[in-house]
Amino acid sequence: MAAAGGRRFSGLMPGGLIPRGLIPRGLIPHKVARLAAAAGLAVCGLVAAAGLAVCGLAGSALAAYPEKPISLIVGYAAGGGSDFIVRSLAPFIEKELGGSARVIVMNRPGAGGEIGFAAIADAAPDGYTLGLINSPNVVTIPIERHARFSLDRLDPLFNLVDDPGSFVVHKDSPFQSLADVATYAKANPNNVTVGTTGIGSDDHLAMLMFQRLTQTQLTHVPFPGSADAHRALLGRHIQLTSMNIGESARAREGDPIRILGVMTDQRSVQAPDVPTFKELGFDVKMSSLRGLAAPVGLPPDVRARLVEAIGKAVEHPEFQEIARKAYQPLRLLPSEPYAAELKAQEATFRAIWKETPWLK
C-alpha cells in the first residue's frame, strides 16, 4: 500500500531494491539521500532503520556532481578582461571536474557588476551557479548604496587575477602624458570625458583619485564593461578610458591607443615600457581582484570539489600560458586568503567612504 501523500515506486536502485509506497511525493530517491546527507544524517543507518537496502546511495548520488551544466555568471559585457579570464578557465574546470561536466559562461552586465553579483548571491547554493566577482566593486557597491547583494552572501572560492589600473587615450589624442591631461582639465573643467566600468569600480575610483590629486573636474561616463568603454574610445566618443593594464596592454596589440600610465609601485610585467603614475608625479595606485565565488551555503563536499577543481585548473600550464599571452596578471589565492583580502578591502573602503564619499 502506498504511504499517505506518496507514490508507488519499485525498481533496482544503486545499492538495492526500494519497496513500493515509501517515496514522498515529489522526491526521487537520489534527492532524498542528498537531503539527508546535507542534514548531517547517516544515510545508510537511516534507511536501514526503515528496512531499505540502499546503503551507498547517498555516496553514489553525491559523487555524481555535477549532474547538469554549471552556470558561471560574469557581471560585465562580453569581450572585457573579466569575461576573457572566465571563458579561458572554464574548459580547464570542466576537465578537472571530469565526466561530462559543463561550465556555461553567462554575461549579466549592468550597474557596475551589481546585477551579476546579485544573481550569484540569490542563486540556490547547490554548486550549479558560480560567478566572477571583482573588487573593489563587490565591496564598494554595498557601501555607496542600498545594493541587491552583500559581501557576506557570497562565498569566495578562488582568486584568479590582480590587474592594476591604467589611463588610455586614442593614438590621435593630443594628450601625450598624464601631465597633458591634468593641464587641459584644469583649464577646461568637465571637458575631459573618462569611460569606466561603473560607479564605485576601480576604474571610477582611480579617476576620482587623479581628479582630487590634480584639483581638476573630469566627466565620468560609465559603461557596462571595459569592452564597451574601449569601443567608445576607439570611436572617439570619449577622450580617455580608465581600464586595467591587462586589458589595455592586450588591446594595443591591434588598436590605435596609447597607455599613459599604470597605477602600480613598480612597472607592470604586462607593459614594462609604460611608466607608473608615481614615476610621472601622480601618486595613484589602484588594482582589481577577479575571482570566483558561489552563493553562501554550498554543501561541504560540493564546495570542496569545486575548490579543488578550480585550484588544479588555474595551475594548468596551458591555462597559465593563455593568461600570459592575454596579459592577464595572475594572482592565485585559495579561499581563506582570498576572503581575508576582500574583508580587508571592505574595511579600507568603508573608512575612505566615511571621510570622502565617491558618490554624492
C-alpha positions in Angstrom: 0.0 0.0 0.0 1.3 3.5 -0.8 2.1 5.8 2.1 -0.2 8.8 2.5 0.8 11.6 0.1 3.3 9.3 -1.5 3.6 7.5 -4.8 4.4 3.9 -5.7 7.9 3.2 -6.8 9.8 0.0 -7.4 12.9 -1.0 -9.2 16.6 -1.6 -8.8 18.4 1.5 -7.4 22.1 1.9 -6.7 22.6 -0.2 -3.6 19.4 -2.2 -3.6 15.6 -2.5 -4.1 13.2 0.1 -2.7 9.8 -1.1 -1.8 6.6 0.5 -3.2 5.0 3.4 -1.4 7.8 4.7 0.7 8.9 7.7 -1.6 7.4 11.0 -0.5 5.5 12.8 -3.3 7.8 15.0 -5.5 11.0 13.4 -4.3 13.0 10.9 -6.2 15.4 8.6 -4.3 18.7 10.4 -5.0 17.2 13.7 -3.8 16.0 12.0 -0.6 19.5 10.8 0.0 21.1 14.1 -0.8 18.8 16.0 1.6 19.5 13.5 4.3 23.3 13.8 3.8 23.0 17.6 3.8 21.3 17.5 7.2 24.3 15.5 8.5 22.4 12.2 8.8 24.0 8.8 8.5 22.1 7.8 5.4 22.8 4.1 5.5 21.8 3.9 9.1 18.6 6.0 8.5 17.3 3.9 5.6 18.3 0.7 7.3 16.0 1.6 10.2 13.2 1.9 7.7 14.1 -1.5 6.3 15.5 -0.2 3.0 18.6 -1.8 1.4 20.1 1.4 -0.1 23.4 1.7 1.6 25.8 3.6 -0.7 23.0 5.5 -2.4 23.9 8.9 -1.0 27.6 8.5 -1.8 26.9 7.5 -5.4 24.5 10.4 -5.8 26.8 13.0 -4.4 29.7 11.6 -6.3 27.8 12.2 -9.5 28.1 16.0 -9.1 27.8 17.8 -11.4 24.8 16.1 -13.0 23.9 19.2 -15.0 25.6 22.2 -16.5 27.2 24.8 -14.1 26.3 28.4 -14.9 29.2 30.8 -14.4 28.0 34.4 -14.2 30.0 37.4 -15.3 28.6 40.8 -14.3 30.1 42.6 -17.3 29.7 42.6 -21.0 31.5 40.1 -23.2 34.9 40.9 -24.5 36.5 42.5 -21.4 39.2 41.2 -19.1 36.7 39.7 -16.7 34.9 37.8 -19.4 38.1 36.7 -21.1 39.7 35.1 -18.0 36.5 33.2 -17.1 36.0 31.9 -20.7 39.6 30.8 -20.8 39.4 28.9 -17.5 36.0 27.2 -18.0 37.3 24.3 -20.1 40.0 23.5 -17.5 37.5 23.5 -14.7 35.4 21.1 -16.8 38.4 18.8 -17.3 39.2 18.8 -13.6 35.6 18.0 -12.6 35.6 15.1 -15.0 32.9 13.1 -16.6 30.5 15.1 -18.7 30.9 18.3 -16.7 30.0 21.5 -18.5 30.6 25.1 -17.4 28.5 27.7 -19.3 29.5 31.4 -19.0 26.6 33.8 -18.8 27.1 37.6 -19.1 24.8 39.7 -16.8 26.2 43.2 -17.3 24.9 46.3 -15.6 25.1 48.6 -12.5 28.9 48.2 -12.2 28.6 44.5 -11.7 25.8 44.6 -9.2 23.3 42.7 -11.5 25.8 39.8 -11.8 26.9 39.8 -8.2 23.2 39.7 -7.0 22.4 36.8 -9.4 25.2 34.8 -7.8 24.1 35.7 -4.2 20.5 34.9 -5.0 21.2 31.5 -6.6 20.4 28.2 -4.9 23.6 27.1 -3.0 23.8 23.8 -4.8 27.0 24.2 -6.8 25.3 24.8 -10.1 25.7 28.6 -10.1 29.0 30.3 -9.6 30.3 33.6 -10.8 33.1 36.1 -11.1 33.4 38.8 -8.5 35.5 41.9 -9.0 37.0 44.1 -6.3 36.7 46.8 -5.4 33.2 46.8 -7.0 32.0 43.9 -4.9 32.9 45.7 -1.7 32.2 49.3 -2.7 28.7 48.9 -4.2 27.1 47.9 -0.9 29.0 50.8 0.8 27.8 53.5 -1.6 24.1 52.5 -2.0 21.4 50.0 -1.0 22.6 47.0 -3.1 20.8 43.9 -4.1 23.6 41.8 -2.6 26.1 42.0 0.2 29.6 40.6 0.6 28.5 38.2 3.4 26.1 36.5 1.0 29.0 35.5 -1.3 31.4 32.6 -0.7 34.9 33.4 -2.3 36.3 30.2 -3.7 39.5 31.2 -5.6 41.0 34.5 -6.8 42.5 34.5 -10.3 43.8 37.9 -11.3 45.1 41.1 -9.7 45.0 43.7 -12.5 46.3 47.2 -11.9 44.6 50.3 -13.5 45.8 52.4 -16.4 44.8 55.5 -18.3 44.4 55.1 -22.0 43.8 57.5 -24.9 43.4 57.2 -28.7 46.7 57.5 -30.6 45.3 60.6 -32.3 44.7 62.3 -28.9 46.6 65.5 -28.1 47.3 64.0 -24.7 50.8 62.6 -24.8 51.1 62.3 -21.0 49.2 62.4 -17.7 50.5 65.9 -17.2 48.8 66.9 -20.5 45.5 65.6 -19.2 45.9 67.4 -15.9 46.9 70.7 -17.6 44.0 70.6 -20.0 41.4 69.5 -17.4 42.5 72.3 -15.1 42.0 74.9 -17.8 38.8 73.2 -19.1 36.7 71.9 -16.2 34.3 68.9 -17.1 35.6 68.8 -20.7 37.6 65.6 -20.3 35.3 62.6 -20.6 36.5 59.4 -18.9 35.0 56.0 -19.6 34.9 53.4 -16.8 33.1 50.2 -15.8 30.7 52.0 -13.5 30.3 53.9 -10.3 32.4 52.5 -7.5 34.6 50.4 -9.8 38.4 50.5 -9.5 38.3 52.5 -12.8 36.0 55.1 -11.3 37.8 55.4 -8.0 41.1 55.8 -9.9 39.6 58.6 -11.9 38.5 60.3 -8.7 41.9 59.9 -7.1 43.6 61.5 -10.1 41.0 64.3 -10.1 41.5 65.0 -6.4 45.2 64.9 -6.7 45.3 67.3 -9.7 42.5 69.5 -8.4 40.6 69.1 -11.6 37.0 68.2 -12.6 36.6 65.3 -15.1 33.3 64.0 -16.6 32.6 60.4 -15.7 31.0 58.2 -18.4 30.1 54.7 -17.0 29.7 51.6 -19.3 28.5 48.0 -18.7 32.1 46.8 -19.2 35.6 47.7 -20.3 35.0 46.4 -23.8 32.2 49.0 -24.2 34.3 51.8 -22.9 37.2 50.8 -25.1 34.9 50.8 -28.2 33.7 54.3 -27.2 37.3 55.4 -27.1 38.2 54.0 -30.5 35.1 55.7 -31.9 36.3 59.0 -30.3 33.1 59.3 -28.3 35.1 59.8 -25.1 38.6 61.2 -24.6 40.1 58.7 -22.1 39.4 55.4 -20.5 40.4 54.2 -17.1 40.9 50.5 -17.5 43.1 47.7 -16.3 46.6 47.2 -17.7 45.8 43.6 -18.7 43.1 44.9 -20.9 44.9 47.9 -22.3 48.1 46.0 -23.0 46.2 43.4 -24.9 44.2 46.0 -26.8 47.1 48.0 -28.0 48.4 45.0 -30.0 45.8 45.7 -32.6 44.1 49.0 -31.7 45.4 52.6 -32.1 45.7 53.5 -28.5 48.3 55.0 -26.1 48.7 53.9 -22.5 49.7 57.0 -20.4 50.5 55.3 -17.2 49.9 52.3 -14.9 48.8 52.5 -11.3 51.4 50.4 -9.5 54.6 51.0 -7.4 56.7 49.1 -10.0 56.2 48.9 -13.7 53.9 46.2 -14.8 55.2 42.9 -16.4 52.3 43.2 -18.8 53.6 46.6 -20.1 57.2 47.2 -18.9 57.5 50.2 -21.3 54.7 52.1 -19.6 55.7 54.4 -16.7 53.9 54.2 -13.4 51.7 57.1 -12.3 54.1 57.6 -9.4 57.1 57.9 -11.8 55.2 60.7 -13.5 54.5 62.6 -10.3 51.0 61.3 -9.6 50.7 59.0 -6.5 47.8 56.9 -7.7 47.6 53.2 -7.0 44.6 51.0 -7.9 44.0 47.4 -8.8 41.2 44.9 -9.4 41.0 41.4 -8.0 39.0 39.0 -10.1 38.0 35.7 -8.6 35.3 33.0 -8.5 32.6 32.9 -5.9 29.4 31.0 -5.0 26.3 31.7 -3.0 26.8 31.1 0.7 25.7 27.6 1.9 27.2 25.1 -0.6 27.2 21.5 0.7 30.7 21.0 2.1 31.5 18.1 -0.2 30.4 20.1 -3.3 32.3 23.1 -2.2 35.5 21.1 -1.6 35.2 19.5 -5.0 34.8 22.9 -6.7 37.7 24.5 -4.9 39.9 21.5 -5.7 38.9 21.6 -9.4 39.5 25.3 -9.7 42.8 25.1 -7.9 44.0 22.4 -10.3 42.6 24.3 -13.3 44.5 27.5 -12.6 47.8 25.7 -12.2 47.5 24.0 -15.6 50.4 25.2 -17.8 48.2 25.7 -20.8 45.8 28.0 -18.9 48.7 29.9 -17.5 50.2 30.4 -21.0 46.8 31.6 -22.2 46.7 34.1 -19.4 50.3 35.3 -20.0 49.7 35.8 -23.8 46.5 37.8 -23.0 48.3 40.0 -20.5 46.3 38.7 -17.5 48.3 39.2 -14.3 47.5 36.1 -12.3 47.4 36.2 -8.5 46.2 32.8 -7.3 44.6 32.9 -3.9 42.7 30.0 -2.3 39.5 30.5 -0.4 40.8 31.7 3.0 43.4 34.3 1.9 41.0 35.5 -0.8 38.2 36.0 1.7 40.6 37.8 4.1 41.8 40.1 1.3 38.2 41.1 0.4 37.4 41.7 4.1 40.5 43.9 4.4 39.4 45.9 1.3 35.9 46.3 2.7 37.3 47.9 5.9 39.6 50.2 3.9 36.9 51.4 1.5 34.4 51.9 4.3 37.0 54.2 6.0 37.5 56.1 2.8 33.8 56.5 2.2 33.3 57.9 5.7 35.9 60.6 5.0 35.5 61.3 1.3 32.4 59.6 -0.3 33.0 59.0 -4.0 29.2 59.2 -4.8 27.2 62.2 -3.9 
